[in-house]
Amino acid sequence: EVFLVESGGGLVQPGGSMRLSCSASGFTFSNYAIAWARQPPGKGLEWVSAISPGGGTTFYADSVRGRFTISRDNDKNTIDQQMDSLKSEDTATYYCARKVFSGGSWSPLTATEYRHRGQGTQVTVSS
């Protein structure tokens, strides 16, 4: 069974930084692309970053490009997202998700590419 567990959320002031982690198990981690999505209070899910199975290719939504950095450690089965210059509009529950299939085509920030998702971690950006 696929398990994804997010951690690292909390309260941070605007302009601050936070690092989220996602620990994965139950599948061959290095074979799958992984993405981070977020859901602000009362709004829909936004896919903000994604990384290829080997870690060599990354993608970002315009809303976070230049501020967020996704990375992975295939030896530890973990995905991190470093978030800098945080804004109030970054307040959301953040989820990591695994691509449905290990191969094939890939639209990195498209919801239908991902099936498995963790329980999420709350990030609140507020003074």
N, C-alpha and C positions, 0 to 999 in steps of 0.2 A: 504494500500500500504506500502511496506517495504521501509524504509528510513534508510540509514547509512551515517553519516557525520563525516569525519575525521578532526582532527585539531592538531595543535602543531608542525607542520613542520617549517623549516627555515634553516638558515645557522649556521653551527657549525664547530669548528676546529677539525682536527684529534685528537683523544684521548678524545674528549669531550663526553658529554651525552646529550640526548634529550628524551623527553617523548611525545609520541603520544597518542591521545585519539580518540575514536570512539563512537559516540552517536547514539543509535538505537531507532526506533519507528515503529509502524505499525504491530507488531507481538508480540507473547509472548516470550520475550527475553530469559527467563531462560530455555526455552525448546530447544534452538538451540546452536550447536557448532558454534564458530566464528573463523575466521583465519585472519591473516595479510599476504598480498602479496606485492611485490614491483616490479617496472619496471624501471630498469636503462635506461638512455638515449640510444635509438637505440637498445635496447635489449628486450627480451621477459619477461614475467611475471614469477617471482620466488615466491613460497609460503614459507614464512619464519617462521611462528609460528601459532599455533592453540591451542584452549582451549575448553575443554568439557563444556556442558551446566551448570553443577554445579560448574565449576572452579577447580575441584580437579585434573584434568589431563591436562598436557600441552605437546606440541610437538614443536621441533625446527629443522630447517634445520641446517646442519653441518656448514654452512657459518656464522651462528649467535649464535650457541649454546655457552652458557657461557658468552655472551655479552648482549643478549636481554632477556627480561622477559615479558611475556604476563600475564595479570591479568584481572579480570572482577568484576563488582559490579552489581549484579542482582537486587538490590534495585533501582539503578540509571540508569539501562539499558546502561551501558558504558563498554567499553573494553579499556584497556590501554596497551601500549607497551613501556616499559622502555628500552632505547638503550644506552649502555655504551661502552666505548673504541671504539668509532666510527672510521671508516676507510674511505678513499676516495671511496672505492668500495661499500660503503653503500649508496652512492648518488643515489637517485631514487625517483620516486613517490610511495608513500605507500598507500595501500588500505586496508580497512577492508571488510570482506565478510561474509555472512551468509550461513551456510550449507543449501542445498536444502531442506532436510527433517529433521524433528525434531527427528526422531528415526532411527532405522536400523543400518546397518553397517557403518563404517566410516574409510576412509583413510585420515588422518588429513592434509597432505600436498599435496593432489592431486587436481588439478584444477577442475576436473569434479564434485567434491563434493559440489562446491559452485556456486551459481547463482547470488545472489544479492550482489552488490558491491557499495561502495560510489564513490564520485568523486575524491578522493585522496588528499593527502597533500605532498608537495614537501620537500624533505630533501636533503640538499647539505652539504657535508663534504669537507671542503676546508680551506686552510690556507690563 
